[in-house]
Amino acid sequence: MSLHRQRGIALLVAIIMFALATTVAAAVTYNKAMAARRAAATFTMEQALQAGMAAEALASIALENSAGSSTTLAQVWAQPVGPVEIEGTGVWIQAQLEDLQGRFNLNSLVSYNQQTGQFEKDLDQVQVFEALLEDVGLEARWATLMVDWIDTDIAPDPLQGAEDTLYLTQTPPYRPPNTFVTHTSELLALPGFGADRYKKLAPFVAALPNDAKVNVCTARGIVLDASRNDPQNRIEFAPMDKPASDQLEQQRVKVCFPQRAVYTTPISDPQLKSKAEARTSEQSSWFRLRTQIRVGTAEFVLYSLLYRESNNQVRAVQRSFGSE
């Protein structure tokens, strides 16, 4: 082998080794950069979570101090906070509490039957939900579908109900849970319901324990009208004209309005009146805290489900980033 040829092979080996070394160095540098970014993202997320928990603590204090015979929008808990900086951290938060018992509770569509030991269709609550659906411009048939989604039996309701036979024909196929919903977005699982319908209905519904009542002091007018379930007094608190609708908010600046006794007074049918009184209250235990958090250039939204116990202590039941 000639000396010239040996020098060519040595040069080729050197080039290959240099290329391998460059590739390894680039890979190490990239992995270190990605690890640093993951660490920074994790730290930022942890900061956001801690800031959200700080907002929860403030909300808990406001709810504990506002405990009393009624829960109203005139109390401290209902006032928005921020934006305010957490001193010395560069983290900004803005928070707002909402009384979820001012909405219609989807889980109230069924009630417990002691004879059968099952949760079955509650006809009165179905009528309330049908009225609410019609008021927001949706078809009443979704109420029956939602009942079958929740109730514990597997037999479809004769009136436009649906169980496994319908859901197994979807793409992909699935089954109804036949238990309480944990989030209002489960409405989207009803075949054909769609995002547009959900957008209309979402502000007026909640997924709470079965026995949670509607708070007449905080419920929107459309929920108040539907919850009364009185054909003779169908529309009062949510009229079509905006000035009359604003009057409800103006009445709530200082006190509970309407008071429960006043709310049920127009109902002439004693049976309907009794049922309306049973489904409503002036107190609330379930609240949703929406916290907007900014850490540097990163922004987060934390939703916290808060429960105020009978001794007025408040605890967080559920948290989710970016989704109600």
Helices and strands as residue ranges (DSSP letters): H 3-65, G 76-78, E 81-86, E 91-99, G 100-102, E 104-105, G 106-109, E 110-113, E 118-121, H 123-135, H 141-150, H 164-167, G 184-189, H 194-201, G 202-204, E 205-206, E 214-215, H 221-228, G 231-233, H 242-251, H 260-264, H 270-279, E 280-281, E 286-295, E 298-308, E 314-321
